[in-house]
Amino acid sequence: MSQKPLQNYIPALTGVRALAAYLVFISHFHYVFDENLPHFVQRFFQEFHIGVTIFFVLSGFLIAFRYYDNFSLTTDWFKQYLKNRVARIYPMYFLLTIGAFISYYITKDGAILNGFNHPVGVFLMNITFVRGFFDQFKFTGIGQGWSLTVEECFYFSAPLMFFAAKKWGRFYLQPFIITGFGFVLVLIFRNVNWYGFFGNFTFMMLNTFLGRCFEFFAGILLALFVKRKGFERSNKLMFTYIGFFMIFFCVWIMSVLPVLPGQEYGQQNPLGIITNNYLLAASITLFFYGLLTEQSGLKKALATPFIELLGKASYIFYLVHLGYIYNMLLASTNWLNEKVFALYDKWNVDWVSPFQNDVLNLVFIFIALNAISIVLYLNVEEKLNHYIRRSGFLIAPKQHKAETIITINNE
């Protein structure tokens, strides 16, 4: 076993992003396959929301890996840190959110406002990430964007958590203190009718940083461990596949748990919350450690250039896979189906349309969503990312000090 020097960029971890986004996609559209699958398989696919947990653990790892050793609670450092985070997350979210509300004015899609009658107010809550603190607003705009409120809370909190860990130690206590604070907020606000602001424990544990902070801490602890130990190369392939198996074992646990009245997922069962937020996070950490230290076939597959590109575009895929862009693509397949049958009638033939099968249509839409994501990544997201980093936004760029690749690609 030999020790490798620490790398700034890990291609396999970029490929993992694509895997995480596709798991979420399956979770949202598993019903398309339901009539052809046994119930236990349907329930298994339904719990593929675990892609969100993968994103959270990965964020914790990358932020700690990049910043833990060089953070400084100074104005200039914090401005540069926030500038990097804004450049990475905000431009595409802002543009696609504007698109969602333009779509609302055209289509009157009620899902975008979730029944509320003040689109300007809901829009402002979306672009400021505030909607993620309210149970009744969390799925407005780009519905899946609720998780970005969790991410942003982590980004703002990470330097303070690093400072506390270095000053007082006992890093492992922090997630329990943070979650405990969440419990206090729920006890205070659960009887206050304020649009579900920390209105119940399930919402707090599954949709806020206070409940999901352990997932980020799992990634942070992994980063600190490999910083101390280095990447010890091993060919035993133990951690990669054990971690991968454990991830889907957690999915199985959530899939067999009773779905409580008014809920949709086994994840929302109290045991499901524990499985998702803690056991799953630990399993993902084990899997990541394997990807960092072992030369497995899965690592090589995730690091191939095409999968790496899909991983880089996965943030956009995550934002567009559900909502108005998906709806437009679905309407397009229906339109094409009608055109094909009109053409068959003209030819007086009784052929099968390639767009009459829901499963095939979902495959077509999946491919189209990836194509859209790659185009937007290469021509919009990447360019805006670089432009903001090199601009005078928040702080003037330092000469002769380029950001490491990890900040642009892995994060």
C-alpha positions in Angstrom: 0.0 0.0 0.0 1.5 3.3 -1.0 0.5 6.9 -0.1 -0.3 9.3 -2.9 0.0 13.1 -2.7 -3.2 15.0 -2.2 -4.9 16.1 -5.5 -6.9 19.2 -6.0 -9.2 17.7 -8.5 -10.7 14.2 -8.3 -12.5 13.2 -11.6 -14.4 10.3 -10.0 -16.1 12.7 -7.5 -17.3 14.8 -10.4 -18.7 11.7 -12.1 -20.5 10.9 -8.8 -22.5 14.1 -9.3 -24.1 12.6 -12.4 -25.0 9.4 -10.5 -26.6 11.5 -7.7 -28.6 13.6 -10.2 -29.9 10.5 -12.1 -30.9 8.8 -8.8 -33.1 11.8 -8.0 -34.5 11.7 -11.5 -35.5 8.1 -11.1 -37.1 8.9 -7.7 -39.3 11.6 -9.3 -40.4 9.6 -12.3 -40.4 6.0 -11.1 -44.2 5.9 -11.6 -43.7 5.7 -15.3 -42.5 2.1 -14.8 -44.9 1.2 -12.0 -47.4 -0.9 -14.0 -44.6 -3.2 -15.2 -42.8 -3.6 -11.8 -43.6 -5.4 -8.5 -44.6 -3.1 -5.7 -41.4 -3.6 -3.7 -39.4 -2.6 -6.7 -41.5 0.6 -7.1 -41.0 1.4 -3.5 -37.2 0.8 -3.9 -37.0 3.3 -6.9 -39.1 5.8 -5.0 -36.4 6.1 -2.3 -33.7 7.1 -4.8 -33.9 10.7 -3.5 -30.7 9.6 -1.8 -29.0 11.5 -4.6 -29.6 14.7 -2.5 -27.7 13.1 0.4 -24.8 12.3 -1.9 -24.7 15.9 -3.0 -24.6 17.1 0.7 -21.9 14.7 1.8 -19.8 15.7 -1.3 -20.3 19.4 -0.6 -19.1 18.9 3.0 -16.0 17.0 1.7 -15.1 19.5 -1.0 -15.5 22.7 1.1 -13.4 21.2 3.9 -10.9 19.8 1.5 -10.5 23.2 -0.2 -10.8 25.6 2.7 -10.3 24.0 6.1 -6.5 24.7 6.2 -6.6 28.2 4.8 -9.8 29.8 6.1 -9.5 33.1 8.0 -12.4 35.0 9.6 -11.3 38.2 7.9 -13.4 40.4 5.7 -11.3 39.8 2.5 -11.2 36.1 3.0 -15.0 35.8 3.6 -15.7 38.1 0.6 -13.5 35.9 -1.7 -15.2 32.7 -0.3 -18.7 34.1 -0.9 -17.7 35.2 -4.3 -16.6 31.7 -5.2 -19.8 30.2 -3.8 -22.0 32.7 -5.7 -20.1 32.1 -8.9 -20.7 28.3 -8.6 -24.3 28.2 -7.5 -26.2 31.4 -8.2 -26.1 32.4 -11.9 -27.9 29.3 -13.3 -30.3 29.1 -10.4 -31.2 32.8 -10.9 -31.7 32.4 -14.7 -33.7 29.2 -14.5 -35.8 30.6 -11.7 -36.7 33.6 -13.8 -37.6 31.1 -16.5 -39.9 29.3 -14.1 -41.8 32.5 -13.3 -42.0 33.6 -17.0 -43.4 30.1 -17.6 -46.0 30.8 -14.9 -47.2 33.9 -16.6 -47.6 32.0 -19.8 -49.0 28.7 -18.6 -50.5 29.6 -15.2 -48.9 26.4 -13.8 -50.1 26.4 -10.2 -47.2 24.2 -9.1 -44.8 27.1 -9.5 -46.7 29.2 -6.8 -48.1 26.2 -4.9 -51.4 27.9 -4.6 -50.2 31.3 -3.5 -51.5 34.5 -5.2 -48.4 36.7 -5.0 -45.9 35.7 -7.7 -43.6 38.7 -7.0 -43.3 37.8 -3.3 -42.8 34.1 -4.1 -40.2 35.0 -6.7 -38.3 37.1 -4.2 -38.4 34.2 -1.7 -37.0 31.9 -4.4 -34.1 34.1 -5.6 -33.0 34.8 -2.0 -33.3 31.1 -1.0 -35.6 32.1 1.9 -38.4 29.8 0.7 -36.5 26.8 2.0 -37.2 27.8 5.6 -41.0 27.5 5.1 -42.7 24.2 4.6 -45.5 25.7 2.5 -43.0 27.5 0.2 -40.3 24.9 -0.2 -41.5 23.5 -3.5 -42.4 26.8 -5.2 -40.4 28.0 -8.3 -38.0 25.3 -9.2 -39.3 22.8 -6.7 -36.2 20.7 -6.3 -34.3 23.9 -5.5 -35.3 23.7 -1.9 -32.0 21.8 -1.3 -30.0 24.9 -2.3 -31.3 26.6 0.8 -29.7 23.8 2.8 -26.5 24.1 0.7 -26.3 27.9 1.2 -26.8 27.6 5.0 -23.9 25.2 5.0 -21.7 27.5 2.9 -22.4 30.4 5.3 -21.9 28.2 8.4 -18.7 26.3 7.3 -16.1 28.9 8.2 -17.7 29.4 11.6 -17.7 25.6 12.2 -14.1 25.4 11.1 -13.2 28.2 13.5 -15.1 26.5 16.4 -13.4 23.2 15.7 -9.9 24.6 15.7 -10.5 26.8 18.8 -12.5 24.4 21.0 -12.1 20.9 19.3 -14.8 18.3 19.7 -15.9 18.7 16.1 -18.2 15.6 16.4 -20.5 17.5 18.8 -21.3 20.3 16.4 -24.0 18.5 14.3 -25.9 17.4 17.4 -25.8 21.0 18.8 -27.0 22.4 15.4 -29.8 19.8 15.2 -30.7 20.4 18.8 -31.2 24.1 17.9 -33.5 23.0 15.2 -35.6 21.0 17.7 -35.9 24.2 19.8 -37.1 26.2 16.8 -39.8 23.6 16.0 -40.9 23.6 19.6 -41.3 27.4 19.4 -42.9 27.7 16.0 -44.9 24.5 15.5 -48.0 26.2 17.0 -47.4 29.5 15.0 -49.2 29.6 11.7 -46.4 31.2 9.7 -46.5 29.2 6.4 -44.8 26.3 8.1 -41.7 28.1 9.3 -40.0 25.2 11.2 -43.5 24.0 11.7 -42.8 20.3 12.3 -40.0 17.9 13.1 -40.2 16.1 9.7 -39.7 19.3 7.8 -36.9 20.4 10.0 -35.1 17.1 9.7 -35.5 16.5 6.0 -35.6 20.0 4.4 -33.3 22.2 6.5 -29.6 22.4 7.2 -30.3 22.1 11.0 -31.7 18.7 10.4 -29.4 17.5 7.7 -26.1 19.0 8.9 -24.7 15.6 9.8 -24.5 14.7 6.1 -22.2 17.7 5.5 -20.2 16.8 8.7 -19.7 13.3 7.4 -18.0 14.8 4.3 -16.0 17.2 6.4 -14.6 14.5 8.6 -13.7 12.5 5.5 -11.8 15.5 4.2 -9.9 16.0 7.4 -9.1 12.3 7.6 -7.6 12.1 4.1 -5.7 15.4 4.7 -4.1 13.8 7.7 -3.5 10.3 6.2 -3.2 11.1 2.5 -4.6 9.0 -0.3 -3.3 5.6 0.6 -3.6 3.6 -2.6 -5.0 0.1 -2.2 -6.2 -2.5 -4.7 -8.3 -4.4 -2.2 -11.5 -2.7 -3.4 -13.0 -3.1 0.0 -14.4 0.4 0.9 -15.7 1.3 -2.6 -18.0 -1.7 -3.0 -18.9 -2.1 0.7 -19.9 1.6 0.8 -21.8 1.2 -2.5 -23.7 -1.8 -1.2 -24.5 0.0 2.1 -25.9 3.0 0.2 -28.5 0.7 -1.5 -29.0 -1.2 1.7 -30.2 2.1 3.2 -32.5 2.5 0.2 -34.0 -0.9 0.9 -34.5 -0.1 4.6 -36.5 3.1 3.6 -38.4 1.2 1.0 -39.8 -1.4 3.5 -40.7 1.2 6.2 -44.4 2.1 6.4 -45.3 5.3 4.7 -47.1 7.4 7.3 -50.5 9.0 6.6 -50.1 12.2 4.5 -46.5 11.3 3.5 -45.0 9.8 0.3 -41.7 8.2 1.3 -40.3 5.8 3.8 -37.7 8.4 4.3 -40.3 10.5 6.2 -40.8 7.7 8.8 -38.8 8.5 11.9 -36.7 5.4 11.3 -36.3 6.6 7.7 -35.0 10.0 8.8 -32.4 8.3 10.9 -31.5 6.0 8.0 -31.3 8.8 5.5 -29.6 11.5 7.6 -27.1 9.3 9.5 -26.6 5.7 8.3 -26.8 6.7 4.6 -24.4 9.6 5.1 -21.9 7.2 6.8 -22.3 4.7 3.9 -21.7 7.5 1.3 -18.6 8.6 3.2 -17.3 5.0 3.1 -18.0 4.9 -0.6 -16.2 8.2 -1.2 -13.2 7.0 0.8 -13.0 4.0 -1.5 -13.1 6.2 -4.6 -10.3 8.3 -3.2 -8.0 5.4 -2.2 -8.8 2.4 -4.4 -8.4 1.6 -8.1 -11.8 0.1 -8.8 -13.6 -0.4 -12.1 -16.4 1.9 -10.8 -13.9 4.6 -10.1 -12.5 4.3 -13.6 -16.0 4.5 -15.1 -16.9 7.6 -13.0 -13.7 9.3 -14.1 -14.2 8.8 -17.9 -14.3 12.0 -19.8 -18.0 11.7 -20.9 -19.2 10.8 -17.3 -17.1 13.6 -16.0 -18.8 16.0 -18.4 -22.2 14.7 -17.3 -21.1 15.3 -13.7 -20.1 18.9 -14.5 -23.5 19.5 -16.1 -25.4 17.7 -13.4 -26.1 20.8 -11.4 -28.1 22.1 -14.3 -29.7 18.7 -14.9 -30.8 18.7 -11.3 -32.5 22.1 -11.7 -34.2 21.3 -15.1 -35.2 17.7 -14.7 -38.4 18.5 -12.9 -40.6 21.5 -13.7 -41.3 23.8 -16.7 -38.5 22.5 -18.9 -39.5 18.9 -18.3 -43.1 19.9 -19.0 -42.1 21.5 -22.3 -40.3 18.4 -23.4 -43.2 16.2 -22.4 -45.5 18.4 -24.4 -43.1 18.1 -27.3 -43.3 14.3 -27.3 -47.1 14.4 -27.2 -47.0 16.9 -30.2 -44.6 14.6 -32.1 -46.8 11.6 -31.4 -49.9 13.4 -32.9 -47.8 14.4 -35.9 -46.5 10.9 -36.4 -50.1 9.4 -36.3 -51.3 12.2 -38.7 -48.6 11.2 -41.1 -49.5 7.5 -40.7 -53.1 8.3 -41.5 -52.0 10.2 -44.6 -49.9 7.2 -45.7 -52.8 4.8 -44.7 -50.6 2.6 -42.6 -51.1 1.2 -39.1 -47.6 1.6 -37.6 -46.4 2.1 -34.0 -45.3 5.6 -33.1 -42.0 5.9 -31.3 -43.6 8.5 -29.1 -46.6 6.5 -27.9 -44.8 4.6 -25.2 -44.4 6.5 -21.8 -41.2 4.7 -20.9 -39.6 5.5 -24.3 -40.7 9.1 -24.0 -39.1 9.3 -20.6 -35.8 8.0 -22.1 -36.1 10.6 -24.9 -36.7 13.3 -22.3 -33.8 12.1 -20.2 -31.4 12.3 -23.2 -32.8 15.8 -24.1 -32.4 17.0 -20.5 -28.8 15.9 -20.5 -28.1 17.6 -23.9 -29.7 20.8 -22.6 -27.7 20.6 -19.4 -24.4 20.1 -21.3 -25.1 23.0 -23.7 -26.0 25.3 -20.8 -23.0 24.2 -18.8 -20.5 24.8 -21.6 -22.0 28.0 -23.0 -23.6 29.7 -19.9 -22.7 28.3 -16.5 -19.0 27.8 -17.0 -18.6 31.2 -18.7 -20.5 33.0 -16.0 -18.6 31.1 -13.3 -15.3 32.3 -14.7 -16.5 35.8 -15.3 -17.7 36.3 -11.8 -14.5 34.9 -10.3 -12.4 37.3 -12.4 -14.7 40.3 -11.8 -14.6 42.9 -9.1 -17.8 41.5 -7.5 -17.4 41.7 -3.7 -13.6 41.8 -3.9 -11.1 42.6 -6.7 -9.4 39.5 -8.0 -5.8 38.9 -6.8 -3.1 39.0 -9.4 -1.2 35.8 -10.2 -3.3 33.7 -7.9 -5.6 31.4 -9.8 -8.2 29.3 -8.1 -7.5 25.6 -8.1 -9.4 23.4 -10.4 -11.4 21.8 -7.6 -13.2 25.0 -6.9 -14.5 25.2 -10.5 -15.2 21.6 -11.3 -15.8 19.5 -8.2 -17.6 22.1 -6.1 
